Amino acid sequence: MKLPHILSVLLILLSATSLQVSAADTKPVVPVQNVSVQSTMQEIGYQVGDVARQTIIIRTPEGYVLDETSLPNIGKSAASIELRDAQWSAQNTGNETVHTIILDWQIFRVMQETRAYKLKSLDLQFRLADKVLIAHVKPAQMSVASILPTAMKKLTAETNADVLPKARNTQALIKTLIMALLGLLISSLYFAWRFDWLPAKLTALFSAPKPFRRAYRDIQSLKKNADASTQLSHAMRALRRACDATAGTTLSAERVALLFNGNDQLTAKRTEIESFYAGSERAFFAGGVSDLTMEQLKQLSRQLMLLEAK
């Protein structure tokens, strides 16, 4: 027998063998007419994050069992929806088995307009011994509101421009804000100057300090730099110089009334000023000990500084 004839015979034998193996491995499929499929799900009233429950009831001949591998995997998405949970059960009724499958789908992404989303169709398999039955479930759909859009489309000619917010004229608000900031800055500078919070070198650029303001600064510097034994006498001299400069003449305890001529704002502290002059003259001219303290002199000079600024 020639070689080509031998090869032909071998090919025929191999083909017959493969057909037998294929016939043995193939499982018969029951016609779809033996399956009843019912799928229900609420179609409207969803927003992002909501869970939609799909209930599928399938009736098969008695004895068929759901093939779990034909169910979609947990977390598998369909467009903007993913499967979060799947449950199933079966109950024999007469000569058929009723399969109840519950699928929970969660919405995780919506557009800016209300639209309907379709789920994927399902081909669920049921097995009985070497038989396979396939139930086709049509795709369900749900309408999702766009209250909280998680994805926005670019503005195009087809987009309704009426939904865009109207531009607001903010020029008046900006002018008001600028004026308010300027007012705050000016008032802050005024109070800082009035209470002598600004550096002396800065205020000297605009005007020379008034007598009691200078005395207040000198007394403050004495508390930091001067010797403790001479602080009180230097402080009294600084305050007396301020009184002399304000009155325009040299004052004494007997002439202190001249200070209030033309300086009515200082009258509120007349008693304190007269007491200061009496105590300072006892210390300077009578060799006595003054009962005045550095804190008293500082407070008096500060009070007179605020009065002279009026």
C-alpha positions in Angstrom: 0.0 0.0 0.0 1.3 3.3 -1.0 2.2 6.0 1.6 -0.6 8.5 0.5 -3.2 5.7 0.9 -1.9 5.0 4.4 -2.1 8.6 5.4 -5.7 8.9 4.1 -6.7 5.9 6.2 -5.1 7.4 9.3 -6.8 10.7 8.8 -10.2 9.0 8.5 -9.6 7.0 11.6 -8.6 10.1 13.6 -11.6 12.1 12.4 -14.0 9.3 13.5 -12.3 9.1 16.9 -12.5 12.9 17.5 -16.2 12.9 16.5 -16.9 10.1 19.1 -15.0 12.0 21.8 -16.9 15.2 21.0 -20.2 13.5 21.1 -19.4 11.9 24.4 -18.3 15.3 26.0 -21.2 17.4 24.6 -24.0 17.7 27.1 -27.5 18.0 25.7 -29.2 21.4 26.0 -32.9 21.5 26.9 -34.9 23.7 24.6 -35.7 27.2 26.0 -39.4 26.5 25.8 -39.1 24.6 29.1 -38.0 27.7 31.0 -40.2 30.5 32.3 -38.3 33.8 33.2 -39.7 36.7 35.1 -37.5 39.7 36.1 -38.8 42.7 38.2 -37.1 45.8 39.4 -38.2 49.4 40.3 -37.2 51.5 37.3 -37.4 55.1 38.7 -36.5 57.1 41.9 -32.7 56.5 42.1 -29.8 58.8 42.9 -26.1 58.2 43.2 -25.3 55.6 45.9 -28.7 54.0 45.9 -29.1 50.2 45.6 -31.5 48.8 43.1 -32.8 45.2 43.8 -33.5 43.0 40.8 -35.7 39.9 41.5 -35.5 37.1 39.0 -37.9 34.1 39.2 -37.1 31.2 36.8 -39.2 28.1 36.5 -37.4 25.0 35.2 -38.3 21.3 35.1 -38.0 19.6 38.4 -34.4 18.8 39.6 -32.4 21.5 37.8 -29.9 23.3 39.9 -28.5 26.8 39.3 -24.9 26.9 38.0 -23.4 29.6 40.2 -20.6 30.3 37.7 -23.2 31.7 35.3 -24.0 34.6 37.7 -22.2 37.9 37.3 -19.2 38.4 39.7 -19.6 40.6 42.7 -18.2 44.0 41.9 -18.6 43.6 38.2 -19.9 46.8 36.7 -22.5 47.5 34.0 -21.9 51.1 32.7 -22.2 53.2 35.9 -23.7 50.3 38.0 -21.9 47.5 39.8 -23.2 44.3 41.5 -22.9 44.4 45.3 -24.6 41.2 46.4 -26.3 38.1 44.9 -28.6 35.6 46.7 -30.5 32.6 45.3 -32.8 29.9 46.4 -34.9 27.0 44.9 -38.1 25.3 45.7 -39.8 22.3 44.1 -43.4 22.8 43.2 -45.2 20.0 41.4 -43.1 18.8 38.5 -41.0 22.0 38.3 -38.4 23.9 40.3 -38.9 27.6 41.1 -35.6 29.5 41.3 -35.5 32.9 43.0 -32.4 35.0 42.4 -32.0 38.4 44.0 -29.3 40.8 42.6 -28.4 44.1 44.3 -27.0 46.7 41.9 -25.5 50.0 43.3 -25.3 53.2 41.3 -21.8 54.8 41.7 -21.8 57.4 38.8 -24.3 59.7 37.3 -24.3 62.4 34.6 -25.7 65.9 34.9 -29.0 65.0 33.2 -31.6 62.5 34.3 -31.2 59.3 32.2 -31.9 55.6 32.1 -29.2 53.1 32.6 -29.4 49.5 31.2 -28.1 46.5 33.0 -26.4 43.7 31.0 -28.5 40.8 29.8 -27.9 37.5 31.7 -27.6 33.9 30.5 -28.2 31.8 33.5 -27.4 28.0 33.3 -29.2 25.2 35.2 -27.9 21.7 35.3 -29.4 18.2 35.8 -26.9 15.4 35.5 -25.5 15.8 32.0 -28.2 18.2 30.8 -27.8 22.0 30.6 -30.6 24.4 30.5 -30.0 28.1 29.7 -32.4 30.9 30.8 -32.0 34.3 29.0 -32.8 37.3 31.2 -33.5 40.5 29.3 -31.6 43.6 30.4 -33.4 45.7 33.0 -33.1 49.5 33.2 -33.4 52.2 35.9 -33.9 55.9 35.7 -31.3 57.9 37.8 -31.7 61.5 38.8 -28.9 64.0 38.4 -29.2 65.8 41.7 -25.5 65.1 42.5 -23.7 64.7 39.2 -20.3 62.9 39.4 -19.5 63.4 35.8 -20.0 66.6 33.7 -20.0 66.9 30.0 -18.4 69.8 28.1 -20.7 72.5 27.0 -21.7 71.9 23.4 -24.3 73.4 21.0 -26.7 70.7 22.0 -26.4 71.4 25.7 -29.1 73.6 27.2 -27.3 76.8 28.1 -30.3 78.0 30.2 -29.2 75.8 33.1 -26.0 77.7 33.5 -25.9 80.2 36.4 -26.2 83.8 35.4 -23.0 85.9 35.8 -23.2 88.2 38.9 -21.9 91.7 38.9 -19.4 91.8 41.7 -17.9 95.3 41.0 -20.0 96.9 43.7 -19.1 94.2 46.2 -15.4 94.6 45.4 -15.6 98.4 45.8 -17.3 98.0 49.2 -14.7 95.5 50.3 -11.9 97.8 49.3 -13.5 100.7 51.2 -14.0 98.6 54.3 -10.4 97.4 54.3 -9.2 101.0 53.9 -11.4 102.1 56.8 -10.1 99.3 58.9 -6.5 100.2 58.1 -7.0 103.9 58.9 -8.8 103.3 62.1 -6.2 100.7 63.2 -3.4 103.2 62.5 -5.3 105.9 64.5 -5.8 103.8 67.6 -2.2 102.5 67.3 -1.0 106.1 67.3 -3.4 107.2 70.1 -2.2 104.5 72.5 1.4 104.8 71.3 1.7 101.3 69.9 3.6 102.5 66.9 7.5 102.8 67.0 8.7 106.2 67.9 10.8 106.5 64.8 7.7 105.9 62.6 5.5 108.5 64.3 8.4 111.0 64.2 8.2 110.9 60.4 4.7 112.5 60.5 4.9 114.8 63.5 6.9 115.5 66.7 5.5 113.8 69.8 3.5 116.0 72.2 4.9 116.7 75.6 3.0 114.1 77.6 3.6 111.4 74.9 7.3 112.1 75.1 7.2 111.9 78.9 5.3 108.6 78.7 8.0 107.1 76.4 10.8 108.4 78.6 9.3 106.8 81.7 8.9 103.5 79.8 12.5 103.5 78.7 13.6 104.4 82.3 12.0 101.2 83.6 14.2 99.2 81.2 17.5 101.1 81.1 18.0 103.5 84.1 19.4 102.6 87.5 16.7 101.6 90.0 17.9 104.2 92.5 17.5 107.1 90.1 14.5 105.9 88.1 11.9 107.8 90.2 13.7 111.1 90.2 14.2 111.0 86.4 10.6 110.0 85.9 9.4 113.0 88.0 11.6 115.4 86.0 10.3 114.0 82.7 6.7 114.5 83.8 7.4 118.0 85.1 9.1 119.0 81.8 5.9 117.8 80.0 3.7 120.0 82.2 6.0 123.0 81.7 6.0 122.5 77.9 2.2 122.2 77.9 1.7 125.3 80.1 4.4 127.3 78.3 6.0 128.3 81.5 7.8 126.8 84.5 5.4 125.4 87.0 5.5 124.8 90.7 3.0 123.6 93.3 1.8 127.2 93.7 1.6 127.9 90.0 0.2 124.5 88.8 -3.2 126.2 88.1 -1.6 127.8 85.0 -1.5 124.4 83.4 -5.2 124.3 83.0 -5.5 127.7 81.2 -6.2 126.8 77.7 -5.9 123.0 78.4 -9.4 122.2 79.7 -9.0 118.5 78.7 -6.5 118.1 81.5 -8.9 119.3 84.2 -10.2 115.7 84.6 -6.8 114.9 86.2 -6.3 118.1 88.2 -6.3 116.4 91.6 -3.6 113.8 90.4 -1.5 116.6 88.9 -1.6 118.7 92.1 -0.7 115.7 94.2 2.2 114.9 91.8 3.6 118.4 92.1 3.3 118.3 95.9 5.1 115.0 96.1 7.8 115.8 93.6 8.7 119.1 95.4 9.0 117.4 98.7 11.5 115.0 97.1 13.5 117.7 95.2 13.4 120.7 97.5 12.5 119.6 101.1 14.7 116.5 101.2 11.8 114.4 101.9 10.9 111.0 100.6 8.1 110.9 97.9 5.3 108.4 98.2 5.0 108.3 94.4 5.9 105.1 92.5 7.1 104.4 89.0 3.9 102.7 88.2 1.9 105.7 89.3 4.0 108.0 87.2 3.7 105.8 84.2 -0.1 105.6 84.5 -0.5 109.4 85.1 1.7 110.2 82.0 -0.3 107.8 79.9 -3.6 109.3 81.0 -2.4 112.8 80.3 -1.1 111.6 76.9 -4.5 110.4 75.9 -6.1 113.6 77.2 -3.8 115.9 75.2 -4.6 113.9 72.0 -8.3 115.0 72.1 
